[in-house]
Amino acid sequence: CSCCFICVFAVLINKVSLQETVHREGVIGDSVLLPCSSTKHDLKPQDINVHWRHNSSKLVYDIVKGKDSLERQDPEYKNRAETFPEEYTRGNFSIKLINLQYTDAGKYICFITHSSEQPTVQLIISESTAEKENGLID
């Protein structure tokens, strides 16, 4: 019986660790990679559905049946969010945000519909050191 308890406990710990929040820092005007990967590999394109959301509401990026689906993308992310389609079948659904703005700060959740995984990234935005120095001079 204690062996079963240990096995269940190990599975639960593994599940909880998959839900950890990753912290990323970005600088205004630069780009940042927001990681998202599934433990499942060799995925079929028709089985790949991933939804990136910012602060639970803004639609950052959708991947539906292995293809980018940007019709409902929030205008704030148009031409600023990129993915890596060649990586989808390997379970990598990371996105790159370019030309970072202050409004990009916050919590990003990557909903992977074929699993219970929901990688979360907390993005912190800061000014570049040049901007800070210029601010002190003005």
C-alpha positions in Angstrom: 0.0 0.0 0.0 2.8 2.4 0.8 4.4 1.7 -2.6 1.1 2.8 -4.3 1.1 6.0 -2.2 4.6 6.8 -3.2 3.8 6.3 -6.9 0.7 8.5 -6.7 2.6 11.1 -4.8 5.4 11.1 -7.4 2.9 11.5 -10.3 1.2 14.4 -8.4 4.6 16.2 -7.8 5.4 15.8 -11.5 2.0 17.3 -12.5 2.5 20.2 -10.2 6.0 20.9 -11.4 4.7 21.1 -15.0 2.5 24.0 -13.9 5.3 26.2 -12.6 5.5 29.8 -13.7 8.6 30.8 -15.7 9.9 34.4 -15.3 11.2 36.3 -18.2 12.5 39.9 -18.4 12.4 42.0 -21.5 13.5 45.5 -22.4 11.3 48.1 -24.2 11.8 47.8 -28.0 13.7 44.4 -27.8 12.3 40.9 -28.2 11.8 38.0 -25.8 11.1 34.3 -26.1 8.2 33.0 -24.1 8.7 29.2 -23.7 6.0 26.6 -24.1 6.5 23.0 -24.7 4.6 19.8 -24.3 5.9 16.5 -22.9 4.3 14.8 -25.9 6.4 14.6 -29.0 5.8 13.3 -32.5 2.5 15.1 -32.6 0.3 15.0 -35.7 -0.5 18.4 -37.1 -4.3 17.8 -37.0 -3.9 17.2 -33.2 -2.1 20.4 -32.4 -4.2 23.1 -30.8 -2.5 25.7 -28.7 -3.8 29.1 -27.4 -1.6 31.8 -26.0 -3.4 34.3 -23.7 -2.1 37.4 -21.9 -3.6 38.2 -18.5 -6.3 35.6 -19.2 -8.1 37.7 -21.8 -6.0 39.0 -24.7 -5.6 36.6 -27.5 -1.9 36.6 -28.4 -1.6 33.6 -30.7 -3.6 30.6 -31.7 -2.4 27.4 -33.4 -5.3 25.3 -34.7 -4.8 21.9 -36.3 -1.1 22.7 -36.6 -1.6 26.0 -38.5 -1.4 29.6 -37.3 -4.9 31.1 -36.8 -4.7 34.8 -36.4 -8.1 36.1 -37.4 -9.1 36.8 -33.8 -5.7 37.9 -32.6 -5.7 41.1 -30.5 -4.5 44.0 -32.7 -1.9 44.8 -30.0 0.1 41.6 -31.1 -0.3 41.9 -34.9 3.1 41.4 -36.6 4.7 41.3 -33.1 4.2 37.6 -32.2 6.1 34.9 -34.0 6.1 31.1 -33.6 8.2 28.3 -34.9 6.0 26.0 -37.0 8.8 23.6 -37.8 8.9 22.8 -34.0 5.2 22.1 -33.5 5.4 18.3 -34.1 8.2 18.2 -31.5 5.9 19.8 -28.9 7.5 23.2 -29.0 5.0 26.0 -29.1 7.1 28.9 -27.8 6.5 32.4 -29.1 8.8 35.3 -29.7 7.4 38.8 -28.9 9.1 41.6 -30.8 9.2 45.3 -30.2 8.3 45.0 -26.5 6.0 47.6 -25.0 5.2 48.4 -21.3 1.7 46.9 -21.9 3.3 43.5 -22.7 4.1 43.0 -19.0 2.0 40.4 -17.2 1.1 36.7 -17.2 1.1 34.6 -20.4 -0.6 31.2 -20.4 0.0 28.6 -23.1 -3.1 26.4 -23.3 -2.2 23.1 -24.9 -5.6 21.4 -25.7 -4.3 17.8 -26.1 -3.0 17.8 -22.5 -3.5 19.2 -19.1 -0.3 21.3 -19.4 -0.6 25.0 -19.2 2.8 26.5 -19.2 2.8 30.0 -17.7 5.3 32.9 -18.2 5.4 36.0 -16.1 6.9 38.8 -18.2 8.6 41.8 -16.6 9.3 44.8 -18.9 12.1 47.3 -18.1 13.7 50.3 -19.8 17.0 50.0 -21.5 20.0 51.4 -19.6 20.4 54.0 -22.4 16.8 55.2 -21.9 17.3 55.4 -18.1 20.5 57.5 -18.6 18.7 59.8 -21.1 15.9 60.2 -18.5 18.4 61.3 -15.9 20.0 63.9 -18.2 16.7 65.5 -19.4 
